Each structure stands twice: as structure tokens, then as C-alpha cells.
């Protein structure tokens, strides 16, 4: 059922496990893919990498759970393709 008084906005992010060897991560740069929906990846001070983006909105709250699951999997796959992060590091 569509809620006429609300729009559900969702942004997605995933953090890796701690990654000791981040030598391939040049100068703490941020990766930003400008496609729509966008995707970004950045380092944290705790030797993790946060991958996120894929913002979207819906007026149907019941559609949100499938969107979360789908975008969790997409972030994981996109992260591996743009940053060479191993699946084992994605937790």
C-alpha cells in the first residue's frame, strides 16, 4: 500500500572486516563512480573500507526489504569489481 504522506529514501552501505594490507589503496583516496545510481568506496581510520550508494526512493514501504537485500548483494559485487577487495574481507 502506498503511503501518500511519506517517501521512503534509502541509501546503502557495507563495511569490510579490518584489512591489514591496504597497499593498493593509493593515498587514502575515495572511489566515486558517477553512474546513476552512484557507488562510492573509502577507507576508515580503523583499516576498514566502506562501500555505499545506490540511493533510491519508494512510496511503498513493503518494497524496502527486497530493495535492501538486492542492493546489499549489488554493493558486494560492485565493490569487488571496482576495488579488488576479496570476498573474504567483505564479512
HELIX and SHEET records of a PDB file:
HELIX    1   1 UNK A   26  UNK A   28  5                                   3    
HELIX    2   2 UNK A   61  UNK A   63  5                                   3    
HELIX    3   3 UNK A   64  UNK A   83  1                                  20    
HELIX    4   4 UNK A   87  UNK A   90  5                                   4    
SHEET    1   A 4 UNK A   8  UNK A  15  0                                        
SHEET    2   A 4 UNK A  49  UNK A  58 -1                                        
SHEET    3   A 4 UNK A  39  UNK A  43 -1                                        
SHEET    4   A 4 UNK A  31  UNK A  33 -1                                        
END                                                                             
